[in-house]
Amino acid sequence: MSRDIGDLWVYLAATPLTGLTITLGAYVFGQWIFRRSGHRPILNPVLLAVVILVGVLSVTGVDYPTYFQGAQFVHFLLGPATVALAVPLYRQFDKVRRSALSLSVALVAGSLTAAGTAMLLGGWMGASREVLLSLAPKSVTTPIAMGIAELTGGLPSLTAVLVILTGILGAVAGTGVLRLVGIVDPKATGFAMGLASHGIGTARALELGEIQGAFAGLAMGLNGLLTAVLLPLILAWLGV
Amino acid sequence: MSLPFLTLLLSLQLVGEILHLAFGLSVPGPVIGMALLFAGLMIRGGAPPALEKTAFGLLENLSLLFVPAGVGVMLYLPLLAAEWRSVLIALVGSTIAAIAVTGWVMVKLNRPDSNEQPPELPEQSP
């Protein structure tokens, strides 16, 4: 062994292979815990993986850009996977068409609830104006939400974090909340989770079934569109 | 995973990104790509089995794909620290409210149709 531990560490911390491997490793471990626990929602694999990885990076002092050089290979697949959501949507389109009316009303109600309650609760708790405007689009998929925040005077980077946290929250709490209000219908389950927590909610909905996944993907797209159009108008009208 | 169909998915995303940039659309490229693929499937009247296999291959582990972005939260912890209480209450409260309201409205307005199957048990996607 000519190489000492220090050199080895410098190599490992910098190679993209490490970032990629620990991402997969943390997620596989998270999945294992989730299954072993009997699918307890709080032990959501995404949540576990994020907590583990933030812990590992903080302890080892590896910064996020270095980690991301490896993790980007996983991150990159989000694009084609989003395009692929058209397939379950197409396969379930008969059901979508038959629910067109309830779906449209639920879209408007849910979209207004998501933005409205976030701003009301935040305002009631004394959040600053910037934080409130960053909170408003948090149920919308990241790129759209950041665009909205930029337009309305929020902080796009803060919005990006709030979006991710909302997604994880929805994936963790979604099935429990729906059970509490007595909803078992797979279409409503998927639509609610996709609307409130975009792609991460959609991913969770797909794990429940294809109908849930199709309606969640649709809700994610529609809520993104509606919020992008409505929210700036409403905020301007309210004079916020 | 079929290479031609993976290429198709990437091409549609690329077309989506180009449309997004060229017309300054608020909708992100991949979502435009999803709409394009959906339109294509409607016109064609069916999804080839190899496309379904490729699509579900990617979607099977969709949750994993959000992990790198999720870890990015660590960059903004100081930003959140100042107002974490109000942010926490707002996020938890509004996420629960949005899920409950959306699901409730949809179920209430759903036309009960006779050929609908009873609610199914949770299942894995294919």
Interface residues (C-beta under 8 A of the other chain):
Chain A: T23 L24 A26 Y27 P45 V46 A49 V50 L53 V54 L57 S58 Y64 Y67 F68 A71 Q72 V74 H75 L77 L78 G79 P80 A81 T82 V83 A84 L85 A86 V87 P88 L89 Y90 R91 F93 R98 S99 L101 S102 L103 V105 A106 L107 A109 G110 T113 A114 A115 G116 T117 A118 M119 L121 G122 M125 G126 A127 S128 V131 L135 K138 S139 T141 T142 P143 I144 G147 I148 L155 S157 L158 A160 V161 L162 I164 L165 T166 G167 I168 L169 G170 A171 A173 G174 V177 L178 L180 V181 I183 V184 D185 P186 K187 A188 T189 F191 A192 M193 L195 A196 S197 G199 I200 T202 A203 R204 L206 E207 L208 G209 E210 I211 G213 G217 A219 G221 G224 L225 A228
Chain B: L6 L9 L10 L12 Q13 G16 S26 V27 P28 G29 P30 V31 G33 M34 A35 L36 L37 F38 L41 M42 A47 L51 E52 T54 A55 F56 L58 L59 L62 S63 L64 L65 F66 V67 P68 A69 G70 V71 G72 V73 M74 L75 Y76 L79 L80 E83 R85 S86 V87 I89 A90 L91 V92 G93 S94 T95 I96 A97 A98 I99 A100 V101 T102 G103 W104 V105 M106 V107 K108 L109 N110 R111 D113 P119 E120 P122 E123 Q124 S125 P126
